[in-house]
Amino acid sequence: MTHYKSNLRDMFFNLFEVNRVQDHLGTGPYEQMDADSAMDVLREVDRLAREDFAASFVAGDRTPLQLDAEKGEVTLPPEINETLDAFFDNDWHLLYVPPHLGGYGASPSITWSASELLLGANASAMLYTAGPFFATILDSVCNDEQRTRFVEPMIEHKWGATMVLTEPEAGSDVGAGRAKAVDNGDGTWTITGNKRFITSGDFDWPDNVIHLVLARPEGAGPGTKGLSLYVVPKYWVNEDGSLGERNGVWVRAIEDKMGIKASATAELYFSDTDVPARGILVGEVHDGIAQMFRVIEYARMLVGTKAISTLSTGYLNALEYAKERVQGPDLKKAMDKTAPRVEIIRHPDVRRNLMMQKAHVEGMRALVMYTGWVQDQIAMARHNGDTEAAEGWEQMNDLLLPMVKGYGSEKSYELLAVALQVFGGSGFTRDVPLEQYIRDAKIDTLYEGTTGIQGMDLFFRKIGKDQGATLTRLLTEVQNFAKDGKPDDGLQAERQRLATALEDVQGMLGSLVQFLGEDLYKVGLSTTPFLMSLSEVVVGWLSLRGADVALTQLNSEDVSDADREFYTGKVAAARWFAHNVLPQLTSRREIMAATSMEVMEIADAAF
C-alpha cells in the first residue's frame, strides 16, 4: 500500500479548465506534445509516483547513507537506486529536456505538474534526477565545445549534477565565499576550497557527477560580482565527452539531518594537492552569479512545489483517516450516552482542520500551476519573436517565485502539523507517514534562501527593479477579478473580501515605501509579513478564479456526480479561504503601519 496520494483531478482542473494550456500545447515550442499526450504522460507519471517512487520512501528514510571517507564517495540505499532505475531506464528524464537536446518537448506547466507528483511521492529520490535538467540550464550559458563535452553526455548518460554555492563560513551570504579558482593556462582552472550543504553531492547510481561551482578567480574583486561559474566533474571529461581520471573533488562528510535522509547533503572538498580539482569556466566568461541564478530560480520553484506536494499528500492521508476513524458521538448528541459513535470527519473541529488544509493546498497548487503557465508564455513569446512580451513574462515569473517558494514552504510546513493532528496520537508514530512528511518538509523553509531572504528579495529585487510595474500588472488582474462578476454569480461576498485584502496589501506596500525614508530596519522587520500577505492575496484570487470556473460547470446539465462533488469542493475551499484567511490582512496592515524600532533597540542580553 502506497503512502502517496496524488490529486491528478485538481491538477487537470488547473491545467485544462482554468489555465487552458491546451490552447498552446501542440504548437510553437510545444508542438511535440499536445494536450492529449500531456494528459497521458501525467497519468503515467502518476503511476510512477504512486508505485516506484513511493516504494522507496520509508526505506530511504530509515536506511543510512554510506560514506567511504577514503574515496569520498556515497552509496545509496538499494531501494533508492531501484527507484532511479525506474525513472531513467524508461527515459522519464527526457520530459525535462528540450527537443533540440533530444527531449520530449513538454512545457513548463506540464513538467512542473510531473514534478509535483514525483516530489510528493519521494522528494529525496527526485532530487537525484536533476542532472539532465541542469544540463539544459548549462546548455543556455555554455559554448559549443562545452555543449558537446558536458551537456550532451549529461543527458545521454544520465549523469548526476549539483549546484555548489554554500560555504561553511558564508552560509546564505554567497558573496562572502572564499573558494578560489586559479587559471592553469591550458583552458582549465584549479578550484580549491570547501562547500557545504550540497544536495546530491555524490551518489553511486550514475557514472559521473557534474558540479556547477561558484568560485572566485585569483585577483577578482569581492562580493557576488567577483564570482565565476565552473564545471567541475567527479571524473574528468575529455574533449570528446568520454570519461577520464578521477578529479580532485571529494565528499568529506554527509550531514546527519532531520529529514530527507536519503538525500546525500554533502560537504565537498576541492583539492589542489596530489589530485587537483580541475574545472572549466562556463561559457568562457566571468559571469558566475548571473549564470548560477538560472539554477537558483529552478531550485526555488522546485522547493515550493515539493513543499506544496507534501502538504497535498499529507492532507489526503488525513482526509482518508478522518472518513474511516470512528470515535465519539456527534457533538449535538454528546450528552446522550447511547448515541452512536461517528467518523471523526463529522466533528466540527476536525472538519475545520481539513478545510484549512484543503483551501491552502489547492490554492497553493493553483499558484504553482499559474507560475508554470507564465513560464509557458515566456517560451511562446520567444518563439514568436516578441522580445518585449517575453521580458514581461520573465518579470512576472520572477515576482511569483518568492511566493511559490517562501509562502509555499512556510504554510505547507505549518499545515502538515494540522494534518498530523487529525490522526491524534497515531500521527506521532511511524505507522502513518505524517511524521516523516513534517521532517522532510522543514528544509523547504531553509534552503535556496530562507523565508526572510525571500521576503527581502521580493521587495528589494523583484518589486524594486522595475519600480513596482510588474506588481501593479499582477494586482490589476486581481482588482479586475474582484470588480467583475455578476450579482448572481455566487461569489460577490468573496470578491468583496478579495477587494478589501487587495487594499490592505497595497497599504502594506505604502508602509514599506514610507519606511525606506525612515529607517531600513523597519523595512527588514516587515518584508516577511508582506511576502505572506501578498501571497495570500494572489492565492485568494487564484482560488476564486477557479471557483468561478467550477460554478460555471456546476450550472451545466451534463456534469457527472463525481465532478459535481469536485466542483462543489472547489467552491467551498475558495470561499473558506476568502472568509477565513483574507480578513487577517486587515490586522496585519495595522500592525505593519505601527512598526516600531523597539525590537532593534533592545539590548541583545535582554533577549
N, C-alpha and C positions, 0 to 999 in steps of 0.2 A: 504493500500500500504506500503510495507516494505522499510525502508531506506537502508537496507543492500543489496549490490550487490556483489556476490561472483564471483570467476573466477575458477570454477571447471575444465574447459578445460585446463587452464595453469597448474593447479596442476597435472592433469593426465599426461600432457606432460612431466613435470619434473620427476614424479614418474616412469612412464612406458616407455617413449620413450627415455629419456636422461639417467636416473639413472638405469633403467631396474630392479626395485625392484622385478619384477615377477620372476627373476632368483633365488631369495632366499625365497620369500614368499611361504608358504605351506611346508617348510622344516625346519629341525632342531628346534630351539626355536620358530619358527613361523608356525609350522605345523598345528595349529588350524585355520589359516586364510590365504588362498591363494589369488592370485591376483584378481580373480573374486569376491570373498567375500569382499575383501578390497574395490573394486570399489562400490559394493552395499552399504557397510557401509558408505562410504564417500558421496554417493548420498543422503542417508537418513539423515546423519548429516547436509548436505547442506540444506535439507528441514527444519530440526530442527532449524538451524541457522536463515534462512530467515523468518520463521514463529514464533516459540515460543520465541527464544532469541531476535529477533528484536522487538517483540511486546512490550517488557518492557523497551526498550532503552530510550525513551523520558520520560516516567513516572518515571523511576529510577533517572533521572537527575533532575526532577522538583518536586518530592515529597520528602520532607526532611526525613531523618532517624530519628527515635525517640529513645532517650536515657532515660531510667529510672535510674536516678542517684542513687536512694536509693538501687536498686537491682543490679546496674552495668550491665544492660542488654540492648541490642539493638533490636528494632523492624524494620523490613524492609518494604518498600512499598509492598502492596499485589501483585502488578504485578510482582515484582522480585521473590516472593515466588511461584507464578504460573509458572514462567519460571523454577525454581528449581524443581517443581513438574514434569514438562515435562521431565527434564533431568534425575532425579533419579527414577521416577516411571517406566520409560522404560529402566532402568539399563544401561544407557549410561556411567555411571562411570566405569563399568566393562571393557570398552575399554582400560582404562588406567591401568588395573590391570593384573599382570602376571597369567598364568594358574594355578600355584601351590597355588594361593590365590583365585581361582575361577573366574579369568578374562578371556577375550576373546582371549588373546594371540596375540594382534596386535603388529606390530613392531614399533619402534620409528618413522620411516618415515611416517607411517600411522597415529599414534596418534598425531604427530605434524601437519599433514595436517588437521585432525579433529579440533585440537585446533585453527588453523588459522581461520577456518570457524566460530567457536563459539566466538572467541575473537573479530573478526571483527564485528559480529552482536551485541554483548553486552559484553564488557570486564568485567564490574562490576559484572554481573551475573556469568560469567565464573570463576571469582576469588573465588566465594563461593563454587565451586565444587572441591576444591583441596584436601579435606580430604582423600578420598580413595587413591589418588596418593601419598600423604605424607605418608600414611600407607605403601606403597610399599618401600619407602625410609627407613622408620623406620624398616621394615622387614629385611633390609640388614645390620643393625647395632645393632639390639637388641638381647636379648637371648630368649630361647624358652618360658619361663614363660611370658615375656613381649609380645611375639607374640600372645599368647592366650589371654592375658589380654587386650591388646590395639589394635594390628594390625587387628586381625580378626573382633572384634566388629566395628572398624572404617569403615571397608568395608561393613560388613553385615548391620549395622545400619545407614550407610551413614553420619557419624559424620563430623563436620567441623574440620578444623585444621589451625594452624598458625605457622609461623616461627618468633621467638621472639628474635631479636638481639639488635636493636637500643635503646639507652638510650638518654634522653634529653641533657645531657652534652656531651656525647661522639660522637653522630652523626655517621659518617662513620668510626670513629676510634673505631672499635669494641673492641679492646684490652683494651680500657680505661673504659670499662663497670664496674659498681660497684654493680650490683645485686649480692646478696650473697646467698650461699647455706650452711645450717647447717645440719649435719648428726644427725638424730633423734635416731639412734641406732637400729631401727626396720625395716630397709630396705627402709625407706622413708627419705626425706630431706625437711626442711622448706626453702622456697625460699622467699627472701624479696627484694624489690626494685621497681623501676619504669621503664617501657619500653614505647617507643613512636613510632608512625608511623607503627602500627601493622595492616597489611591488614587482613580483615575479623576477627578483634579482638573479635567480638561477633555478633551473629545474631540468629533470633528466629526460623529458619527453622529446624535445627537438634535438637536431644535430648541432644547432648553433643558437646563440642568443645575441641579438644586436642591441647594444646600449647606446642610446642617444644622450650624450653627456654635455652638460654646460661646464665649461672651464674657462679660465682667464689666460689668454695668451701672454707670454712673457713680455712685459713692458706696457701692457694695456692699462687703461685707466680704471678707476674704482666704479663700484655700483653695477647695476644690471647692464648698462651700455657697454661695459668693458668685457662682457662675456661672449663667447663664441660657442657654436654647437658642433660637436664631433660625433662621428660614427666610430664606436669602439666595440669591435666584435669579441665574443668569448674566444672563438677560434678565428685566426686571421683569414680574411677573404682575399684570394688572389684576384688579379685584374680580370680574369675570365669568369669569376664567380665561384670557382672551386675553393674548397677549404684547405687552409694551410695549418701552421703550427698553433699551439695553444698561446693565446695572448695573455698579457700580464694584468688581467682584471680578475680579482678573486673575491669570493664571499668570505668575510671574516666571521660573521655571526648572522643568525636569523633571530628576529625578535620573538620573544615569548609573549604573545598577545592575548587580549581579552576575547577577541573574536576573529573571524575569517582566518582560522588557524591553519587551514590548508593552503593559504596563500603565503608564498615564501617572501616575507618582507625582510629584505636583506641589508646588511651593512657591507658596502663594497670598498675594496682597497685597490687603488690603481698604482702599480709598481713602476719604478724606474731603475730597478737593480738587475738581477740576472735575466729575468724575463720581463722586459718593459711593456707597459700598456701603450700600444700604438693606436692612433686614431687617424681619421681622415676628416678634414674640415668640410662641413656640409656646404655644397654649392660654391666652394672656394671663396666665400665671402664671410666677413666677421659680422654677422647679424643674428647672433645666437638667441637673444631673448624673443625677438620677433618670430624667428623660426620655431622656437620651442612653444610659443603661445598657441600655435596651431594644435599641438599635442595637449596643452593645458586645457584649452577650450573643449576638446573632445572629452578629456578626462572629467571635467566638471559636469558635462551633460551625462556622462556615464554614471557618475556618483549619484546625481539626483535621481536618475532613472532606477538605479539599484535600490536606493532607499525607498522610493515610492512602490516599487515592485515588491519589496519585502513587506511593507505595510499591507499591500493588497492581499498577499497570501496569508499574512497574519490575521487580517480581518475575516477572510473567507474560512479559515480554520475555526476562528471564534464563532462565526455565524453557524457553521455546521454543528459545533458542540452545543450552542445555545438551543438549537432545534431538537437536540436529542436528550440533553441532560434534564432529568425530571427532579425537581426539588422545590418544596414549599407549595402552599396553596396560592391561588390568585389573591392579590392584595385586598380586593374588596370582600374576600371571604376569609381573611386572616383570623378572625375570631371564631370561626366555625371549625372545631377540631376534627370534624368528619369530612371536611371539604377535600376533594381530590387534589393530589399533587399535580403540578403543571410543569411543562417545559419552561426552563428559565427565560426563554425568549418572551414569555408572557409577562415577566416582571418589568415594571416601568424603568428602573434604573439600568437594567441590562439592555433594554431597547434604546435608551438614551446613549449608552456607550456604543452600541452597534451603529446607530445612525451617525454618531460623531465620527466613527471610523469611515463609514461608507461615504459620507459627504466629503470628507477631506481626501480620501484616496482617489475617488472618482474625479474630484475637482483637480487634484494634482496630476492625475493621468491626463486629463484634458489639457493641462499646461504643457506636459511633455509632448503630447500629440500635436498641439498647436505650434510649439517650437520646432518640431520636426517638419511640419508643413511650411513654416517660414524658411527653413533650410532648403526645402524643395524649391521654393521660389527663387532663392539665390542662384541655383544651378539653371533653372529655367531662364532667368533673366540673362545670365551669362551666355547661354546657348543662343539666345535671340539677339545677342549683341547690345543689350540695353545696360550699359555700364552704370548709369545713374540709378536705375531700379535695383540692380544687383547690390550697389553700395547701400541703398536704403534698407534692403532686407538684411544685409550683413549687420547694420547698426541695430536693427530690431532684434536679431539673434543675440547680439552682444548684450542688449538690455535684458533679455529674458533669461540668460544663463545664470546670473546670480540668484534669480528667483527659483529656477529649477533646482540648482544645487543647494543654496542656502536655506530657503524655506522648505524645499522638499525634504532635505535631510533632517532638519530640526523637528518638523511636525511628524515625520514618519517615526523617528525615534521616540518622541513623546507619546504617540498614539499606539505604538506597539505595546507599551506598558498597559494601555487601556484594553487592548486585545487580550493580553495575558490575564487581566483582571476578570474577564468573562469566565475564564477557566477556574477561578477560585484557586484553592490550594494545588490543584492538579497543574496549573500553569507554572508553578515553581519547581516542577520536576522535569526530568528529561523524557518523560513519557510523551510529551507534546513538544512541538518544535519552537514554541514561542520563546523559551529562554535562549535558544541559540539565535533566533531571529534578532533578539534585542542585542545580544553580544556582537553579532555580525554587523548590525546596523549602526552602532555607536561611532565607528570610524568615519562614517559618511559626513558627520558634522565637523570632522577634523582635517582630513586630508584634502589636497587640492585647494587649500585656502580655507581656514576656519570660518564659521559663520560671521564673526566680527570682521574678517578680511573681506568677505563677500559683501557685507553692508557698506564698507568704505569704498570698495571697488564700484559698487552700484552708483553711489553718489558722486564720488570724485572723478571716476573714469568714464563710466558708461553714460551718466547723465551730463556730467560736466563737459565732456569732449565736444559735444555739439550744442552746448548751452540749452539742453533740455528739449531739442527739437524732436528727437525720436520718442522721448517720453510723452511729449504733447501729442504726437501722432497716435500713440497707443491709447492714451487716456481719452482722446477724441472718439476713438472706436467705442470705448466703454460708455462715454457720455451719450453717444448716438443711440446705443442699445438701451440705455436707461430711459431715454426720452421717447423712443419709438414704442411701437406696440399699441394694439387696440384696447379700448376699455374692457372688452370682454375676453382678452387673450389668456386670462388666468394667472398673469404674473405681474399685475400692476403694483401690488403691495411690495413685491420683491424688487421690482425696478426702482421703486422709491427708496428702498433700503440701499440699493446699489448707488443711486444718485447721492444719497447722504454720505455714504462711505467714500465716494469719489471726492466730495467736498472736503471731507476730513483729511484724506491723504494729500490733497492739494494744500490744505492748511499746514500739514506737517512739513511739506516741502518749503513752504514760505518761512516756517520757523528755522529750518536748516539754512536757508539763504541768509536770514537775519543773523543767525549765529556766526556765519562766516565773518561778519563785520564786528562781532562782539568778542568771541573767544573760541578758538578752534577746538578746545576741549569740549565745548558744548556740542559741537558737531559730532565729535567722536563718541560722546555719550548717547547720541540719538540715531546714528546710522543703522544700527541693527533693528531697533523698533520700526524705523522707516522701511527697511527691507521687508520685514514681516507684514507691515500694513499694506504696502504696495502690492505684495504678492497676494494678499487676501482679497484685495480689490480685483486683481486680474483673475484669480481663481473663481471668485464670485461671479464675475462677468462670464467666464467660460462655462461655468456650471449652469448659469441661467440661459446662456445661448443654447446649450444642449437641451435644457428643459423646454425651451421654445420649440425645438425640433421634435422632441418627444410628445409634446402636447398636440402638435400637428398630426403626428402618427396615431395618437390615441383617438383623434376625431375621424380617422378614416374607417371605412366599413370592413375592410378585409384584414385587419390586424389579428394575428393569432393570439391564443390565450397566453402563451409563453411571452410573446412580445408585449402584450398588454401589461403583464406583471413587470417586465423590464422597464418599459417606458414610465409606468406609474412610479417605480422606484427612482428613476432619474429625476422626475419632477419633485418627488418628496425630498430627495437629498439636496437638490438645489435650493428648495425653499428653506430647509433646515439651515443650510449654510448662510443664507441671506438673513434669517431671523435670529440666529444664534452666534454667528461669528462677526458679520459685518457691523453690528451695533457696537462692538467693542472698540472700534476705531475712534469713536467719538471721545471716549475717556482717554484713549492713548494720545489723541491730538492735544487734549488739555494738559496731560502730563508732560508731553514734549514741550509745549509752549512755556511751561513753568520750570523748565530745566534750570537747576542752579549749579553753582560750582562747588557746593559743599563736599561732594564725594571726592573731588580732586584736591581740595584744600586740607582735608583732614589728614593728620599725620599717619604715616604708614603704620606706626606702632599701635594706633587706635583700632586698626582692623583686627 
